[in-house]
Amino acid sequence: MHALLRSFTVVAALAAAVTFVLPQPAAAATAAELNKSAQAALNSLYAKNPGAKAIGKDAVAVLVFPSVVKAGLGVGGQFGEGVLFRGGKASAYYNTAGASVGLQAGAQKYGYAMFFLSEETLKSLDKAEGFEVGVGPSVVVADQGLAKATTTTTVKDKIYAFIFDQKGAMAALGIQGNKITKIKK
């Protein structure tokens, strides 16, 4: 009986999390809406994180996903759309999609920005099959400690990623794949 009650509690918590975190069904964002949302997210990141702002000054491009939704119960997935900014202007659009399998339950929404510090790593985004995180150039995820200690003189890697504005709860232990693909808007 306890196992059944515990399972019901987990499912109910997941349903509640999905209800509050996932956006209501709507039409896909237009290019103008996505540009506005991504620029606002990047400005917010810069205001909250001086390390991101410092890296942004040296980046040849910044790919911003203002809202990525991730959910799962055993099997999970994530999806979001983003804008590539070059010289402060939108130059291309991408989506990020991923799947995961393992011990996981919950739902969350977050944004992330990838700072490309060389033309070479930026070119990897436009490979025919898309950019797979974990394959190709290394991506350094800047946690709070690294973000605070990062300056333009300490940056050595070619791609930095900052995750921001996390909402919801997701516990996960498993295998995940994530792919970034160029799209038309």
VENPERA-V821862 format. One record per pair of residues at least 6 apart in sequence whose C-alpha atoms are under 7 Angstrom apart, sorted by sequence separation. I is the first residue (numbers start at 1). GAP is how many residues later the second one is. If there is no record, write none. Layout:
<<I,GAP> <I,GAP>>
//
This chain:
<<46,6> <71,6> <84,6> <85,6> <116,6> <125,6> <46,7> <70,7> <71,7> <83,7> <84,7> <124,7> <70,8> <84,8> <69,9> <70,9> <83,9> <84,9> <68,10> <69,10> <83,10> <68,11> <69,11> <82,11> <83,11> <68,12> <82,12> <67,13> <81,13> <82,13> <81,14> <65,15> <80,15> <81,15> <65,16> <66,16> <80,16> <121,16> <65,17> <79,17> <80,17> <64,18> <65,18> <79,18> <142,18> <63,19> <64,19> <78,19> <79,19> <140,19> <141,19> <142,19> <63,20> <64,20> <78,20> <139,20> <140,20> <141,20> <142,20> <63,21> <77,21> <78,21> <138,21> <139,21> <140,21> <141,21> <42,22> <62,22> <63,22> <77,22> <139,22> <61,23> <62,23> <76,23> <77,23> <61,24> <62,24> <76,24> <41,25> <61,25> <75,25> <76,25> <38,26> <60,26> <75,26> <38,27> <74,27> <75,27> <38,28> <74,28> <37,29> <74,29> <74,30> <73,31> <74,31> <72,32> <73,32> <72,33> <73,33> <72,34> <71,35> <72,35> <71,36> <70,37> <71,37> <121,37> <70,38> <69,39> <70,39> <69,40> <118,40> <68,41> <69,41> <117,41> <67,42> <68,42> <116,42> <117,42> <67,43> <68,43> <116,43> <38,44> <67,44> <115,44> <116,44> <38,45> <66,45> <114,45> <115,45> <133,45> <65,46> <66,46> <114,46> <115,46> <132,46> <133,46> <22,47> <65,47> <114,47> <132,47> <34,48> <35,48> <64,48> <65,48> <113,48> <114,48> <131,48> <132,48> <64,49> <112,49> <113,49> <130,49> <131,49> <63,50> <64,50> <112,50> <113,50> <130,50> <131,50> <62,51> <63,51> <112,51> <130,51> <62,52> <63,52> <111,52> <112,52> <62,53> <111,53> <61,54> <62,54> <110,54> <111,54> <35,55> <61,55> <110,55> <59,56> <60,56> <110,56> <126,56> <59,57> <60,57> <109,57> <110,57> <59,58> <60,58> <108,58> <109,58> <56,59> <58,59> <60,59> <108,59> <109,59> <108,60> <107,61> <108,61> <107,62> <108,62> <106,63> <107,63> <106,64> <105,65> <106,65> <105,66> <104,67> <105,67> <104,68> <103,69> <104,69> <103,70> <102,71> <103,71> <102,72> <101,73> <102,73> <100,74> <101,74> <100,75> <101,75> <100,76> <99,77> <100,77> <98,78> <99,78> <98,79> <99,79> <98,80> <97,81> <98,81> <96,82> <97,82> <96,83> <97,83> <96,84> <95,85> <96,85> <21,86> <94,86> <95,86> <21,87> <94,87> <95,87> <21,88> <94,88> <95,88> <17,89> <18,89> <93,89> <94,89> <17,90> <93,90> <14,91> <93,91> <14,92> <93,92> <14,93> <52,95> <51,96> <55,96> <51,97> <54,97> <55,97> <54,98> <51,99> <51,100> <21,146> <21,147> <17,151> <31,154> <30,155>>
//
